[in-house]
């Protein structure tokens, strides 16, 4: 299953890292259509390893 909420724009892990470093709010997207605010760049690799997706509002 994949994240399907249309209120989020999916972005790549590279874009997530850039936007996060620029001070923008980036979300970790989960297959059950939940999300969490990214709190550190370290979360990118871990989330990506688990086939996670990233998004912005």
C-alpha positions in Angstrom: 0.0 0.0 0.0 1.1 3.6 -0.6 0.2 6.9 0.9 -2.8 8.3 -1.1 -3.9 11.5 0.7 -4.3 14.1 -2.1 -3.5 17.0 0.3 0.2 16.2 0.3 2.6 16.6 -2.6 5.0 13.7 -2.7 8.7 14.6 -3.0 11.9 12.7 -3.4 14.2 12.1 -0.5 16.8 14.5 -2.0 14.1 17.2 -2.2 13.0 16.4 1.4 16.5 16.9 2.6 16.9 20.2 0.8 13.6 21.6 2.0 14.2 20.5 5.5 17.6 22.1 5.6 16.0 25.3 4.2 13.6 25.3 7.2 10.5 24.0 5.5 8.2 21.5 7.1 8.5 18.1 5.5 6.4 15.1 6.3 7.2 11.4 6.5 4.3 9.6 4.7 3.1 6.2 5.8 1.1 3.5 3.8 -1.8 3.8 6.2 -2.3 7.5 5.1 -0.8 8.9 8.2 2.1 11.3 8.4 4.6 12.7 10.8 6.6 15.9 10.7 10.2 15.2 9.9 12.4 16.2 12.9 15.9 15.4 11.6 17.8 14.7 8.4 18.7 11.3 9.9 15.1 10.2 9.5 15.3 10.4 5.7 17.6 7.3 5.3 15.7 5.3 7.9 12.3 6.1 6.4 13.5 5.6 2.8 14.9 2.2 3.8 11.4 1.2 4.9 10.0 2.3 1.5 8.6 5.4 3.1 7.6 8.5 1.1 8.0 12.2 1.8 5.7 15.1 1.3 4.9 18.8 1.7 1.5 20.5 2.1 
